Amino acid sequence: MLEIEDVEFAYGGSVAVAGCTFSVEQGQVTGLIGPNGAGKSTLLEIIAGGLIPSRGKLVFDGVEIQGVGRAKVAQLGIIRTFQTTRELSRLPVLENVVFAAPNQTGENVLASLFRRRSWAAQEAQLRVRAEELLEWVGLTRLREEPAGSLSGGQRRLLEIARALMAEPKLLLLDEPSAGVFPAVRQLIARRIREIVAQGITVLVVAHNMAFLAEVADDVVVMAEGRVLRRGPLEEVRADQAVVAAYLGGGHVGGTS
């Protein structure tokens, strides 16, 4: 589904992604791991269209997407979440989800003035879909609460619901289980597998190896902006080069 070929990006004189190459297979969960500073979140932002690589290309469903911008990438079906959640804190939880739907008639001033009936019908359909997603992630009872009042784990669940409301083909998840209780982590893991069963491909950045063991079909290890290794999680964790990379900047244990 996605081919990443020799991608490079630098912040000023500091190289964050250096000749990164790998593919994301359709209908699978690909884990992206590595020590802090490996370039994982930067690569996600490049894929999502928020950053333009200085070299290399990205091909999504046969279309080159590097440099086309975040809006075009989203229209093609690539949606990302963030390590720090970005909910609209003053809006109710339900409105946060509805807001994420693409191609809303109400966003067009002329259409909203002259096609009020179709706009109202679309809005009703979107609210039904948003309600279904909130029930799916266990947030129905909080649908009228301001999103800013949610706990950290609830915000993670809300962000997943919002991402699905945007109708992704490829979902980029940046640390979806970070800072949540084990029960919420397990719920998120189950929901990710259900997402894939619905035909959505997932690329997930995570440090928690127990979480990755539950969700990932295979993992890509990055270190110093490059791909160090790819394969099943248990094989990757046993690789001495991977262990050395983590010992230089982190830990490749069961829960970190």
N, C-alpha and C positions, 0 to 999 in steps of 0.2 A: 504493500500500500504506500509506503514512504521509503524513498531511497535518499540517504544522506551521504554525499560524496565529497570527501576532502574539504570539509567546511572549516573555516578559520575565522576567528573574531578576536579583536584586542580592544581593551579599554585603555586608551592612551598608548603607552608603550608596554602594557602588561597583557600578554597573550592569555586569553581565557579558554578558547577552543582552538586546537592546533591540528589541523588535518584530520578531523573526525569523520569516520566512514562506518556506517552500518545501515541495516534495513529494519523496518518495522513490518512484520508480517500481518496480513489481514486476518481478522478474527482471532487474534491472540492478545495476551497481556505481556508486553515486554517491560521488564524492570530495568531501570537505569540507576546504577549505584556507583559509589566512589567516595573517597575521602572529601572532607570539606575543601572547597576551592578547585575541585576537579573539572568544573565547567558545566555541570549538569543543568542547573537552572538557566544559565546563559544559553545553552543549546535549546532548551524548551522555548525560550523567548524568541530565538531565531526561527524555529519551526513555526511559532505562532505569528510571525510577521512583525514582531515588535523591534527586532534588531536586524540589520542587513549585514550578512557575512562579507568579509573582505576578500574571500576566496571560496571556491567550491560551489556546489549547487544542491538543491533539494527538489526532488521530483515526487509529487503526490498524485496518485492516480493518473500518471502519465503527463502531468502538467508541472512545469518548473515554477516554483513559488518563491524562491529567494528574492527579496526586494519588492514584492508586490504590495506589502502593507498588511496590517492586522485585519482590516475590514474585508479585503478580498480573500485572505486566508480563511476567515470565519465563514464567508459565503461558500467557499469550497467544501467546508465541513470539518475544519480543524478548530477545536475549542479547547482552551486551557483553563485550569484553575491555578491558584497561587499558593505559595508556602505560607504567606500571610493573607488570610481571607479578606475579600474586598466586597463585602455586602453593603447595600445602601442602608445605613444604620437606622435612619429615621423612618423609613418605609416599613409597613407591615411585612411579615415573612411571605405571605401570599403574593403581595405586590412585587416583591423582589424576584419571585419566580416568574410571574407573568411578564415582567419587564424584560426578561432575557429572551423571550420568543423573537425569532427573526421575522422580517417582512410584515410588520404590523401596519394595517391600514391607517390607524390613528396617528402614525408617525408622519404621514403625508397630509399637510394642511388642506389641500384641495380635495383629496379623497375623503378626509374626515368631514368636510363640509357638505359635499355633494353625494356621498355614498354612506350616509349615516346608518342605514339599515344593515348593509353588509358589514360595516365596522362594528356595530353592536353584536351581530351574529358571530363575527370572528372573536371579539372580546369574550363572549360567553363561552365559546369553545376553548379559548386559551385558559380561562379560569378553571374550567373542568379539568383540563390537562394538568394545570398547576396543582390543583387539589389532589389529583391522583399521584403526582410525584411526591407531594408532601406526605401523603399517607404511606407511600413506599419507603420513605426514609424516616418515618416515625415522628414527623413534626406537625401533624394535623392539629393537635390541641394548641399549638403556638402560632397558628396561621395569622391571627390578627395582632400578635405582639410585634413591637418594633424589632427589627432584625438585630439592632445593636444590643438588645437585652439578652441575646442567646449566649449560652456557654460556648467554650471553644469547640467542643465536640459537636454541638448543635450547628455551629457555623460551618463546620466541615461538611455536615450532611446537607445544609442549605446550599452550599456552593456546588455540591454534586447535583442536586436537584436543578439548580439554575443552569448548569452546564448541559444537562440533558434536555432542558427546555429549549436550548438553542439548536437542537437536532444535529448533533455531531456525527460524523463518520469516523473521525479519529479524535479520541479524548486524551488530552495531556494533563496528567495529574501530578502536581508538585507537592510532595509530602502530605498526602491526604490523611495519614494516620498520626501525624505529629501532634503531640501534646494532648492526646485523648485517652480516656479510660479504656482498659482492655475490652470491655463489653462493646463499646462504640467502635473500637478498632475492628473487632470481629464482624460487627454489622457492616461496616464499610467494606471489608474484604468480601463478604457475601454479596453485597450489592454490586461490586465490581465484576464478580464472576457472572452475575445475572445480566449486567450491561453487555458483556461480551457474548453471552448466549442470545442476546437480541440483535447481534450483528454489528456491534460497535467495537472498533479496535481501540486498545488502550496502551499508552506509553506512560509508565508511572515512575517518578523519582521517589525513592524511599531509602531511609537508613535502617529501618526496623526489619531485620532479617526474618523474624517470625511472621511478620505481616507479608513479606514478599513470598515466603514459603507457601502461604495460603492463596496468593493471587497470581503469581507470575508463571508463565509457561517457560520462559527463559530470561536471563539477565545479561545486560551489557555493562561491563565495568569500565568506567572512565578514570583516568589519572593524568593530571597535568594537561588536561584538554584533549587527550587522545583516548582511543579505545584500547584498553589493555587486554581484555579477554571477553569472550561471549560463550554462554552455554547454560546448562541447568545450574540452579543455585548451589546445590551441594558440591558439584564439581568445581565451580568458580571459587567457592569459599576455601577449597582445599589447595588451590593454586598458590604456590609460594610467592609468585610475583604480586598477586592480589594481596596476600597477607602483608608483604613488605610495603606495598603502597598505603595500606590502612595503618600500619604501625608508624608510618611517617606522618600521618595526619588524622588518625582516628582509630576505630576499633571495628573489626569484622566479626563480631560475636552474635549472640542469639537475639538481642533486643535493641541494640544501640542503633 
